[in-house]
Amino acid sequence: MSFLQRGWKAAGIVLLAAAVTIAGCGKSGGSGEASPSGSSGASSTPSASASQSQTPAKEKVVIEVWTNSRHDKDVREAMVKKFNETNDKNIQIDYKIFTDNYNDQLKLALNSGQLPDLIYNFPSSLSDAKIAMDLTPYITPEMKARFSPAAFNPPPWVGGIEAVLENATTFKLVYNKDLFRASGLDPEKPPATWDEMRQYAKTITEKGGGKKFGLGLPLKQTVFWNYYVIVPAALSGDNLGRNGFDATKGEYDFSKYAKYIQWWIDVNKDGSIFPGIGTYDNDMIRAQFSEGNVGMLSAATWDIGVFNDQFPAKIDWGVADFPTWDGKAGGGVPYETGNGWNINKDTKHPEEAKAVWEFFLSDEMFVELAKKGLGSYTNLAAQDKSIQPTDRKGVTGFLINDKSKDYPFSPKLDYSLVNPPPKVGNIDVGAGAAIFDAMNQAFLTGKDIDKQMKELGDAYNQILKANVDAGKVDMNKYVVKDFNPLN
């Protein structure tokens, strides 16, 4: 089923980067109580109107809301203020933005029984507490009509719908058009194949005089193998699920990524990667890109905000799909949905909490956010091109369209079930990060790459089997035998 067939607008979603900073802090306060009005008439028997004016206003129901999203503070606080002043349900929203240790603050509140009524992004690390209300009964046909179907597609390990997923993120190649021009390359023709990307990188580096390089590879954080191998491989048809999981077979297979790791080894031997691999992180290499010293990088929607705000680019840059291995499209451009509002199932005010939840999911809210370029939203009203800001470079390159694809989830694994953990070379496969650590090991050793990737698949399948045998993973929730990455 294509992206459009699942209900997205043909025009696509404008993906505007917004760097969301995790936040945390104290418990909310404020009674939200309205002050009664009175009258000072001389008569000992007040008139009907005077008696009415002396009647205390009904105490408002305070709904406490916690969030870790700061980038949209101005818009959301203004909308909350308007809601508090105009709603006819006698509700007062106490809206708290956390600036540090958000997950820790939620854990403390959970342990003390003081969680708020609404929570933005209740962390998966606390999911075993089963604190989020199942919102399935509240997902009406009218609401479904206002969002992409992907908004109602939670991870398989979540029981029911605990949040309407409001953000969408896609992954692309960004490239320096100025360096393309200076190197004699067409700035409107980004590489179409991985071999072409290697040649472009060599050309840029050769013309760069030791100061400009074709590519960056931020391996100080090994997780970026996900964005420089696994995610880009999707367009060549090498992904049939996320994180190396083949949803059509219900097993892990990392062998298909060996050729991409070898490609990076070869490009490194060419001298085409920004020097200091392993010493710089993603922020460092993005800053170098913005300064004009790197030709091409892997990027996501949030990087629009990075190159416009965090590290304002001093260059002319563009956005393109990742190249394919042989020039033929084998899969759609990967995108993922996430972020949303949970209702505390133990709230003392379920009806009022539901009303506030609906307010945060209103078209008006998303339109105001979209007008400011503060996110990429599954809400259809926020996808109207006419309301998008025109002063943020890179926006059009991150449109989601009929080539975009939401790939099946990989299972949530309990690695402790296999002890001692299986090994791939010197890497203990005892956590999800082992995927990227093993890829990094293969890159650094430069040998037996096929063997190491096979061992990685064997290790993950051993852990998967242990989880299935223990009843912790139900494969019926993960196997999609007819998954087609092009449809």
Secondary structure per residue as TSV (DSSP state, phi and psi in degrees):
chain	resnum	aa	ss	phi	psi
A	1	M	-	360.0	128.8
A	2	S	-	-76.5	167.6
A	3	F	T	-59.5	-43.6
A	4	L	T	-67.3	-37.5
A	5	Q	T	-65.3	-22.8
A	6	R	T	-83.9	1.2
A	7	G	T	113.5	2.6
A	8	W	-	-76.8	156.1
A	9	K	-	-69.3	145.9
A	10	A	T	-63.2	-28.3
A	11	A	T	-68.5	-21.8
A	12	G	-	88.5	172.7
A	13	I	B	-101.9	130.0
A	14	V	-	-73.4	123.0
A	15	L	-	-101.1	104.5
A	16	L	-	-105.3	126.1
A	17	A	-	-73.3	140.8
A	18	A	-	-141.6	116.4
A	19	A	-	-75.2	108.5
A	20	V	-	-89.7	119.3
A	21	T	-	-95.2	125.0
A	22	I	-	-62.8	137.8
A	23	A	-	-136.6	160.6
A	24	G	-	-160.2	154.9
A	25	C	-	177.7	-142.7
A	26	G	-	-81.3	176.9
A	27	K	-	-77.3	153.1
A	28	S	-	-77.4	161.8
A	29	G	-	-140.7	-169.1
A	30	G	-	90.8	128.6
A	31	S	-	-84.5	-27.0
A	32	G	-	69.7	14.6
A	33	E	-	-79.5	132.5
A	34	A	-	-78.8	143.6
A	35	S	-	-84.4	134.5
A	36	P	-	-72.5	152.3
A	37	S	-	-101.9	160.1
A	38	G	-	-144.9	179.3
A	39	S	-	-137.4	149.6
A	40	S	-	-117.9	42.8
A	41	G	-	-66.9	152.2
A	42	A	S	-76.6	-26.8
A	43	S	-	-69.1	139.4
A	44	S	S	-75.8	-14.8
A	45	T	S	-115.3	96.0
A	46	P	-	-65.6	150.1
A	47	S	-	-69.1	168.9
A	48	A	H	-59.7	-41.1
A	49	S	H	-67.6	-37.7
A	50	A	H	-66.6	-41.3
A	51	S	H	-61.4	-39.5
A	52	Q	H	-65.7	-38.1
A	53	S	H	-71.1	-21.6
A	54	Q	T	-89.2	-4.1
A	55	T	S	-74.9	122.0
A	56	P	-	-59.6	141.3
A	57	A	-	-67.7	147.4
A	58	K	-	-64.2	134.0
A	59	E	-	-63.0	133.6
A	60	K	-	-74.4	151.3
A	61	V	E	-86.9	118.5
A	62	V	E	-90.7	123.4
A	63	I	E	-108.5	117.5
A	64	E	E	-87.9	130.4
A	65	V	E	-127.5	127.8
A	66	W	E	-114.8	140.6
A	67	T	E	-144.8	156.8
A	68	N	-	-112.1	13.8
A	69	S	-	-98.7	113.5
A	70	R	-	-102.8	-25.7
A	71	H	T	-63.2	-25.7
A	72	D	T	-105.2	20.2
A	73	K	H	-53.2	-50.5
A	74	D	H	-61.8	-45.4
A	75	V	H	-67.0	-48.4
A	76	R	H	-66.9	-40.4
A	77	E	H	-65.7	-37.3
A	78	A	H	-65.8	-39.7
A	79	M	H	-68.4	-38.8
A	80	V	H	-63.7	-43.2
A	81	K	H	-58.5	-44.2
A	82	K	H	-63.4	-42.1
A	83	F	H	-61.0	-46.8
A	84	N	H	-60.7	-32.5
A	85	E	H	-84.7	-22.6
A	86	T	H	-120.8	-14.5
A	87	N	-	-68.1	147.6
A	88	D	S	-101.1	17.8
A	89	K	S	-107.4	8.8
A	90	N	-	60.2	40.6
A	91	I	E	-110.7	139.4
A	92	Q	E	-120.4	118.8
A	93	I	E	-86.2	126.6
A	94	D	E	-103.2	98.7
A	95	Y	E	-98.7	116.3
A	96	K	E	-117.4	125.0
A	97	I	E	-104.5	127.1
A	98	F	-	-96.4	143.1
A	99	T	-	-112.4	-2.6
A	100	D	S	-165.2	145.8
A	101	N	-	52.3	44.0
A	102	Y	H	-56.3	-48.8
A	103	N	H	-62.8	-37.8
A	104	D	H	-65.2	-40.2
A	105	Q	H	-64.7	-39.0
A	106	L	H	-65.3	-39.4
A	107	K	H	-63.9	-42.2
A	108	L	H	-62.6	-43.7
A	109	A	H	-65.0	-37.8
A	110	L	H	-63.0	-46.3
A	111	N	H	-67.6	-27.0
A	112	S	T	-99.1	3.2
A	113	G	T	68.9	31.6
A	114	Q	-	-123.7	32.8
A	115	L	-	-65.4	148.0
A	116	P	-	-71.8	175.4
A	117	D	S	-74.5	-39.5
A	118	L	E	-123.0	140.3
A	119	I	E	-132.7	128.6
A	120	Y	E	-89.9	121.2
A	121	N	S	61.4	61.2
A	122	F	-	-62.3	123.3
A	123	P	-	-67.1	144.6
A	124	S	G	-63.8	-24.9
A	125	S	G	-63.6	-19.5
A	126	L	G	-108.7	12.6
A	127	S	G	-65.3	-26.2
A	128	D	G	-64.8	-16.6
A	129	A	G	-71.9	-15.7
A	130	K	-	52.4	47.3
A	131	I	-	-90.5	-21.5
A	132	A	B	-79.8	134.6
A	133	M	-	-70.2	141.4
A	134	D	-	-75.0	115.8
A	135	L	-	-91.2	3.4
A	136	T	G	-51.3	-42.5
A	137	P	G	-64.5	-19.4
A	138	Y	G	-91.6	-8.1
A	139	I	-	-83.4	90.4
A	140	T	-	-83.8	162.8
A	141	P	H	-56.9	-35.6
A	142	E	H	-63.8	-40.9
A	143	M	H	-68.0	-42.8
A	144	K	H	-59.0	-33.4
A	145	A	H	-71.0	-17.4
A	146	R	T	-96.2	-3.7
A	147	F	B	-133.4	157.7
A	148	S	-	-64.0	148.5
A	149	P	G	-56.6	-28.6
A	150	A	G	-62.6	-20.7
A	151	A	G	-66.6	-20.4
A	152	F	G	-113.0	29.8
A	153	N	-	-118.6	79.2
A	154	P	-	-74.4	163.9
A	155	P	-	-57.4	148.2
A	156	P	T	-59.4	-25.3
A	157	W	T	-80.5	-4.6
A	158	V	S	-89.6	130.0
A	159	G	-	-81.3	110.9
A	160	G	S	74.8	-165.3
A	161	I	-	-101.8	111.7
A	162	E	-	-98.4	-12.2
A	163	A	S	-160.8	148.3
A	164	V	-	-86.3	116.9
A	165	L	-	-73.0	117.4
A	166	E	-	-101.7	-19.1
A	167	N	E	-106.6	150.5
A	168	A	E	-128.2	138.4
A	169	T	E	-128.8	132.1
A	170	T	E	-120.0	165.5
A	171	F	E	-125.2	131.3
A	172	K	E	-142.1	176.3
A	173	L	E	-99.6	129.0
A	174	V	E	-106.0	145.8
A	175	Y	E	-144.1	152.1
A	176	N	E	-89.2	104.0
A	177	K	H	-66.0	-33.0
A	178	D	H	-63.0	-43.1
A	179	L	H	-67.1	-34.1
A	180	F	H	-60.2	-47.9
A	181	R	H	-62.1	-46.5
A	182	A	H	-64.4	-22.4
A	183	S	T	-98.1	4.4
A	184	G	T	79.7	16.8
A	185	L	-	-98.6	150.9
A	186	D	-	-74.4	116.8
A	187	P	T	-68.1	-12.2
A	188	E	T	-101.2	8.0
A	189	K	-	-129.4	81.3
A	190	P	-	-64.6	163.7
A	191	P	-	-61.0	138.7
A	192	A	S	-97.5	-22.3
A	193	T	B	-130.2	163.5
A	194	W	H	-66.0	-35.8
A	195	D	H	-64.1	-40.6
A	196	E	H	-65.4	-38.3
A	197	M	H	-63.3	-37.4
A	198	R	H	-64.3	-43.6
A	199	Q	H	-65.9	-40.3
A	200	Y	H	-60.8	-43.8
A	201	A	H	-62.6	-40.7
A	202	K	H	-62.9	-43.4
A	203	T	H	-63.3	-46.2
A	204	I	H	-61.5	-42.5
A	205	T	H	-66.4	-43.2
A	206	E	H	-62.8	-35.7
A	207	K	H	-83.3	-9.1
A	208	G	T	-85.1	-5.8
A	209	G	T	60.4	32.6
A	210	G	T	78.5	4.1
A	211	K	T	-117.1	-21.4
A	212	K	-	-118.8	140.3
A	213	F	E	-133.5	152.7
A	214	G	E	-68.9	-37.7
A	215	L	E	-139.9	161.4
A	216	G	-	-121.9	153.6
A	217	L	-	-147.0	94.9
A	218	P	-	-80.3	71.0
A	219	L	T	-84.3	5.9
A	220	K	T	-61.1	-26.7
A	221	Q	S	-114.1	102.4
A	222	T	G	-64.2	-17.4
A	223	V	G	-59.0	-19.3
A	224	F	G	-73.6	-4.6
A	225	W	H	-62.0	-26.4
A	226	N	I	-61.5	-39.8
A	227	Y	I	-91.6	-11.0
A	228	Y	I	-112.2	-6.4
A	229	V	I	-133.3	-63.6
A	230	I	I	-63.4	-53.1
A	231	V	H	-63.5	-48.9
A	232	P	H	-61.5	-30.3
A	233	A	H	-64.0	-17.0
A	234	A	G	-60.0	-38.0
A	235	L	G	-69.1	-18.8
A	236	S	G	-91.1	1.7
A	237	G	T	85.4	14.8
A	238	D	-	-93.3	4.7
A	239	N	-	-118.5	126.1
A	240	L	S	-121.3	27.1
A	241	G	S	164.8	-174.0
A	242	R	S	-97.5	152.5
A	243	N	T	57.2	35.7
A	244	G	T	83.5	2.5
A	245	F	E	-86.2	128.7
A	246	D	E	-95.3	102.4
A	247	A	T	-70.3	-20.8
A	248	T	T	-74.8	-25.6
A	249	K	T	-111.7	-15.1
A	250	G	T	72.4	36.8
A	251	E	E	-150.3	163.2
A	252	Y	E	-88.0	144.2
A	253	D	-	-149.5	107.1
A	254	F	-	-102.3	-1.8
A	255	S	G	-61.7	-30.6
A	256	K	G	-69.4	-13.6
A	257	Y	G	-91.0	-5.7
A	258	A	H	-60.4	-40.5
A	259	K	H	-66.7	-30.0
A	260	Y	H	-73.6	-38.4
A	261	I	H	-64.1	-42.4
A	262	Q	H	-61.4	-37.3
A	263	W	H	-59.5	-45.0
A	264	W	H	-66.3	-35.3
A	265	I	H	-61.6	-44.2
A	266	D	H	-66.7	-41.2
A	267	V	H	-65.6	-36.4
A	268	N	H	-65.0	-39.8
A	269	K	H	-63.9	-31.2
A	270	D	H	-66.4	-19.2
A	271	G	T	81.3	19.6
A	272	S	-	-93.5	-0.3
A	273	I	B	-101.1	140.2
A	274	F	-	-51.5	128.3
A	275	P	S	-65.7	155.4
A	276	G	-	95.5	25.9
A	277	I	T	-52.8	130.4
A	278	G	T	96.9	-13.3
A	279	T	T	-106.4	-14.5
A	280	Y	-	-116.1	144.4
A	281	D	-	-98.2	-172.6
A	282	N	H	-67.5	-38.6
A	283	D	H	-60.1	-42.9
A	284	M	H	-63.0	-44.0
A	285	I	H	-75.4	-29.8
A	286	R	H	-68.7	-35.6
A	287	A	H	-64.2	-39.6
A	288	Q	H	-66.3	-37.2
A	289	F	H	-61.7	-45.9
A	290	S	H	-64.5	-28.3
A	291	E	H	-78.8	-12.5
A	292	G	T	97.0	18.1
A	293	N	-	-102.7	-2.3
A	294	V	E	-131.4	137.4
A	295	G	E	-81.4	-41.6
A	296	M	E	-145.8	143.3
A	297	L	E	-143.3	156.3
A	298	S	E	-79.5	141.8
A	299	A	E	-146.9	165.7
A	300	A	E	-132.3	173.8
A	301	T	T	-55.0	-34.5
A	302	W	T	-63.7	-18.6
A	303	D	H	-73.2	-14.0
A	304	I	H	-61.3	-44.1
A	305	G	H	-66.2	-36.0
A	306	V	I	-62.6	-47.6
A	307	F	I	-82.6	-10.6
A	308	N	I	-99.3	-30.5
A	309	D	I	-123.0	-55.4
A	310	Q	I	-69.0	-52.2
A	311	F	S	-125.7	78.2
A	312	P	-	-54.5	122.5
A	313	A	-	-68.7	134.2
A	314	K	S	-96.3	16.8
A	315	I	S	-130.0	167.8
A	316	D	-	-89.5	118.9
A	317	W	E	-130.4	156.6
A	318	G	E	-130.6	171.8
A	319	V	E	-126.4	136.0
A	320	A	E	-142.8	162.4
A	321	D	-	-66.2	152.1
A	322	F	-	-61.3	149.5
A	323	P	-	-69.1	165.5
A	324	T	B	-105.7	163.8
A	325	W	S	-67.6	-41.6
A	326	D	S	-121.0	13.1
A	327	G	S	88.4	-1.5
A	328	K	S	-113.3	132.4
A	329	A	-	-70.3	124.0
A	330	G	-	-114.3	-6.2
A	331	G	S	-161.9	162.9
A	332	G	-	-82.0	164.9
A	333	V	E	-67.5	123.8
A	334	P	E	-67.3	139.7
A	335	Y	E	-142.0	159.1
A	336	E	E	-138.3	149.6
A	337	T	E	-108.4	156.0
A	338	G	E	-175.1	177.2
A	339	N	-	69.4	133.1
A	340	G	-	-179.2	174.1
A	341	W	E	-97.9	127.6
A	342	N	E	-101.5	144.6
A	343	I	E	-101.5	127.8
A	344	N	B	-62.8	120.6
A	345	K	T	-65.5	-17.4
A	346	D	T	-98.4	13.3
A	347	T	-	-57.2	143.2
A	348	K	S	-83.1	-6.8
A	349	H	-	-133.1	68.7
A	350	P	H	-61.5	-39.2
A	351	E	H	-69.1	-42.6
A	352	E	H	-68.7	-37.6
A	353	A	H	-62.8	-39.5
A	354	K	H	-63.3	-40.8
A	355	A	H	-63.3	-39.6
A	356	V	H	-69.4	-40.9
A	357	W	H	-57.3	-44.1
A	358	E	H	-65.5	-34.8
A	359	F	H	-62.1	-44.3
A	360	F	H	-68.7	-19.3
A	361	L	T	-101.1	12.3
A	362	S	S	-73.0	151.7
A	363	D	H	-57.3	-39.6
A	364	E	H	-58.9	-41.6
A	365	M	H	-62.0	-49.2
A	366	F	H	-69.3	-34.9
A	367	V	H	-63.9	-42.6
A	368	E	H	-64.2	-39.5
A	369	L	H	-65.8	-42.0
A	370	A	H	-66.9	-36.1
A	371	K	H	-59.7	-30.6
A	372	K	T	-92.6	-1.0
A	373	G	T	67.9	38.8
A	374	L	-	-97.2	1.7
A	375	G	-	177.5	177.5
A	376	S	-	-119.9	122.3
A	377	Y	B	-121.9	146.8
A	378	T	S	-79.9	-10.4
A	379	N	B	-68.6	128.4
A	380	L	G	-68.2	-35.3
A	381	A	G	-62.5	-30.2
A	382	A	G	-78.7	-4.9
A	383	Q	G	-90.7	-5.7
A	384	D	-	-60.3	119.0
A	385	K	G	-59.8	-30.3
A	386	S	G	-67.3	-18.5
A	387	I	G	-98.5	-3.8
A	388	Q	S	-77.8	144.5
A	389	P	-	-67.5	146.7
A	390	T	S	-105.0	0.1
A	391	D	S	-101.6	16.2
A	392	R	S	-118.0	108.5
A	393	K	T	-65.4	144.7
A	394	G	T	95.7	-6.6
A	395	V	T	-59.9	-50.7
A	396	T	G	-65.3	-27.5
A	397	G	G	-69.2	-19.5
A	398	F	G	-104.7	21.9
A	399	L	-	-64.5	136.8
A	400	I	B	-89.0	133.8
A	401	N	-	-140.8	-162.4
A	402	D	T	-72.9	-4.0
A	403	K	T	-92.2	-8.1
A	404	S	E	-79.4	150.9
A	405	K	E	-143.1	133.7
A	406	D	-	-96.8	108.8
A	407	Y	-	-83.1	148.8
A	408	P	-	-60.3	148.8
A	409	F	-	-70.3	151.2
A	410	S	-	-90.3	156.0
A	411	P	-	-63.7	149.6
A	412	K	-	-85.4	114.8
A	413	L	-	-105.9	145.3
A	414	D	-	-99.9	103.9
A	415	Y	G	-72.3	-19.5
A	416	S	G	-69.8	-11.6
A	417	L	G	-72.0	-16.8
A	418	V	S	-115.4	108.5
A	419	N	S	-140.4	121.2
A	420	P	S	-69.8	156.7
A	421	P	-	-68.9	148.4
A	422	P	-	-64.2	158.0
A	423	K	E	-121.5	149.0
A	424	V	E	-123.3	103.5
A	425	G	T	62.2	-121.5
A	426	N	T	-95.7	4.7
A	427	I	E	-96.1	123.7
A	428	D	E	-79.1	125.4
A	429	V	-	-88.3	81.0
A	430	G	-	-124.9	9.6
A	431	A	S	-164.8	165.4
A	432	G	T	-59.8	-30.3
A	433	A	T	-66.8	-12.9
A	434	A	H	-61.1	-28.6
A	435	I	H	-55.6	-50.0
A	436	F	H	-77.6	-33.7
A	437	D	H	-64.7	-38.2
A	438	A	H	-68.6	-38.9
A	439	M	H	-64.2	-39.6
A	440	N	H	-65.3	-40.1
A	441	Q	H	-60.9	-43.5
A	442	A	H	-63.0	-40.2
A	443	F	H	-64.0	-44.7
A	444	L	H	-72.0	-37.8
A	445	T	H	-76.4	-34.6
A	446	G	-	69.8	17.3
A	447	K	S	-145.6	159.8
A	448	D	-	51.6	39.7
A	449	I	H	-66.6	-43.9
A	450	D	H	-60.0	-42.3
A	451	K	H	-64.0	-43.4
A	452	Q	H	-66.4	-37.9
A	453	M	H	-71.2	-33.8
A	454	K	H	-66.6	-42.5
A	455	E	H	-62.8	-35.8
A	456	L	H	-64.6	-43.7
A	457	G	H	-62.8	-42.4
A	458	D	H	-61.1	-41.4
A	459	A	H	-64.4	-44.8
A	460	Y	H	-68.2	-35.1
A	461	N	H	-69.7	-31.6
A	462	Q	H	-65.2	-43.9
A	463	I	H	-67.7	-39.2
A	464	L	H	-61.1	-45.6
A	465	K	H	-60.8	-40.3
A	466	A	H	-63.0	-37.9
A	467	N	H	-69.1	-39.4
A	468	V	H	-66.0	-45.5
A	469	D	H	-62.2	-32.8
A	470	A	T	-84.6	-0.9
A	471	G	T	76.9	16.3
A	472	K	S	-91.2	-17.8
A	473	V	-	-129.6	125.7
A	474	D	-	-101.1	106.8
A	475	M	G	-64.3	-19.9
A	476	N	G	-62.3	-22.2
A	477	K	G	-84.7	-12.2
A	478	Y	T	-117.7	-26.2
A	479	V	-	-78.0	126.9
A	480	V	-	-128.6	84.3
A	481	K	T	-60.6	-31.1
A	482	D	T	-99.0	17.5
A	483	F	-	-63.1	130.1
A	484	N	-	-125.9	114.6
A	485	P	T	-67.9	-8.0
A	486	L	T	-101.2	-9.1
A	487	N	-	-119.5	360.0
